Amino acid sequence: MNIPAELRYSENHEWVRVEDNRAVIGITDFAQSELGDIVFVELPKAGDVVRAGASFGSVESVKTVSELYAPVSGQVVEVNEALNDAPERVNKAPYGDGWLIVVELADASELDKLWSADKYKETYSEE
């Protein structure tokens, strides 16, 4: 299981990479492997506001449809439009080309509630 140490994680299997006052958000390698082949990704539009803990879209795989939950609150400033034509990027590079959205952080203190790589690994490596 690939769990980059520099990222923060939610218990719902989203990851966050902080760049200045922005959060790049995606789903973890563990999540994409559990879902199987991803065939469709539904994401918000740039300008939409997401709230920590609330659903902001979904990922459809050959097995199931899973909700995506915002790990932080803020305004969506960028959406990975490439996933419209190539949703499998989430499977191939969940921490690279498979990112989902970029959010302008509304409250940077929400980052403190996210898990370290060690805690994420501890929690989900037994599954």
Backbone torsions as a table, in degrees:
resi	resn	phi	psi	omega
1	MET	NA	125.0	-179.2
2	ASN	-88.9	117.7	-179.5
3	ILE	-134.0	87.5	-178.4
4	PRO	-56.8	131.2	-175.1
5	ALA	-66.7	-26.9	-174.6
6	GLU	-80.6	-7.1	-178.3
7	LEU	-95.5	163.4	172.0
8	ARG	-110.6	155.2	-172.0
9	TYR	-133.4	149.3	173.6
10	SER	-103.1	160.1	178.0
11	GLU	-69.0	-13.1	178.3
12	ASN	-91.3	11.0	174.3
13	HIS	77.3	24.4	169.6
14	GLU	-97.9	151.2	175.7
15	TRP	-117.0	158.4	179.5
16	VAL	-134.0	129.9	170.5
17	ARG	-115.6	119.5	-176.9
18	VAL	-88.3	129.3	176.5
19	GLU	-131.5	103.8	-172.9
20	ASP	59.3	-121.0	179.6
21	ASN	-103.6	26.2	-179.5
22	ARG	-121.0	149.6	177.9
23	ALA	-119.0	118.5	171.8
24	VAL	-84.9	130.7	-174.1
25	ILE	-123.9	139.5	175.4
26	GLY	-151.3	-174.2	174.3
27	ILE	-106.1	153.8	-174.8
28	THR	-73.6	162.3	175.1
29	ASP	-59.3	-40.3	177.6
30	PHE	-59.1	-47.3	-178.3
31	ALA	-61.7	-46.6	-177.7
32	GLN	-65.8	-33.6	179.8
33	SER	-71.4	-34.7	177.1
34	GLU	-69.5	-35.8	-178.9
35	LEU	-71.2	-34.4	-173.0
36	GLY	87.5	-161.3	-175.2
37	ASP	-63.6	118.3	-179.4
38	ILE	-84.0	129.0	-175.4
39	VAL	-114.7	-14.1	-179.2
40	PHE	-159.6	141.3	176.6
41	VAL	-129.4	125.8	176.7
42	GLU	-106.2	120.1	-175.6
43	LEU	-126.6	159.6	176.3
44	PRO	-70.2	175.2	176.8
45	LYS	-98.3	154.4	173.1
46	ALA	-56.0	135.7	-177.9
47	GLY	101.6	-23.0	176.9
48	ASP	-66.8	154.5	176.6
49	VAL	-107.2	132.8	176.5
50	VAL	-113.1	150.3	179.5
51	ARG	-119.1	137.3	179.7
52	ALA	-53.4	129.1	179.0
53	GLY	89.3	-13.1	-178.9
54	ALA	-95.5	151.4	178.6
55	SER	-66.7	138.3	176.1
56	PHE	-124.5	3.4	179.5
57	GLY	165.7	-163.6	179.9
58	SER	-152.0	161.2	176.7
59	VAL	-123.8	127.5	178.7
60	GLU	-109.2	129.1	176.8
61	SER	-119.7	179.3	178.0
62	VAL	-66.9	-19.6	-179.0
63	LYS	-91.8	-39.9	-168.1
64	THR	-164.9	174.7	169.8
65	VAL	-114.3	130.0	-180.0
66	SER	-122.7	136.1	175.8
67	GLU	-70.4	149.8	172.6
68	LEU	-106.2	133.2	-178.4
69	TYR	-116.4	130.6	-178.4
70	ALA	-66.3	124.7	176.6
71	PRO	-77.9	-19.5	179.2
72	VAL	-142.1	162.6	178.6
73	SER	-97.2	150.6	175.3
74	GLY	158.3	-175.7	179.6
75	GLN	-96.3	133.3	177.6
76	VAL	-69.9	122.3	-179.9
77	VAL	-108.8	-15.6	178.9
78	GLU	-155.3	142.9	178.0
79	VAL	-125.5	139.0	179.6
80	ASN	-76.9	84.3	-177.4
81	GLU	-63.0	-23.6	179.9
82	ALA	-61.0	-23.1	-179.4
83	LEU	-71.0	-18.4	176.5
84	ASN	-60.1	-41.9	-179.0
85	ASP	-95.5	-19.7	-175.5
86	ALA	-140.6	66.2	-178.7
87	PRO	-63.0	-19.9	179.8
88	GLU	-65.6	-12.4	175.5
89	ARG	-58.4	-30.8	178.6
90	VAL	-62.9	-38.4	177.3
91	ASN	-71.3	-43.4	-173.2
92	LYS	-74.7	-36.8	-175.6
93	ALA	-146.4	69.4	-175.8
94	PRO	-60.0	-26.5	179.9
95	TYR	-101.7	2.1	-179.6
96	GLY	-119.0	-113.6	-178.5
97	ASP	-62.8	-12.2	-177.8
98	GLY	-91.9	12.5	176.3
99	TRP	-59.9	159.6	-175.0
100	LEU	-105.1	-61.5	-176.4
101	ILE	-141.2	162.2	171.4
102	VAL	-119.7	130.9	-176.7
103	VAL	-120.0	134.5	170.1
104	GLU	-77.6	116.9	-174.0
105	LEU	-62.5	130.3	175.2
106	ALA	-86.3	-32.6	-176.6
107	ASP	-148.2	97.8	-176.6
108	ALA	-61.1	-21.1	179.8
109	SER	-66.5	-19.4	176.5
110	GLU	-62.3	-25.2	178.9
111	LEU	-62.0	-29.4	-179.6
112	ASP	-66.0	-20.4	-179.5
113	LYS	-84.5	-12.9	-179.0
114	LEU	-80.3	160.2	-175.9
115	TRP	-87.5	151.4	170.1
116	SER	-75.8	167.4	176.3
117	ALA	-59.8	-39.8	-179.6
118	ASP	-62.0	-44.3	-179.7
119	LYS	-66.4	-41.3	178.6
120	TYR	-61.0	-45.7	-179.1
121	LYS	-63.0	-45.2	178.1
122	GLU	-57.2	-44.1	-174.2
123	THR	-71.4	-40.0	-171.2
124	TYR	-109.3	-5.6	-178.9
125	SER	-70.7	-21.2	178.9
126	GLU	-77.1	-17.5	-175.3
127	GLU	-75.2	NA	NA
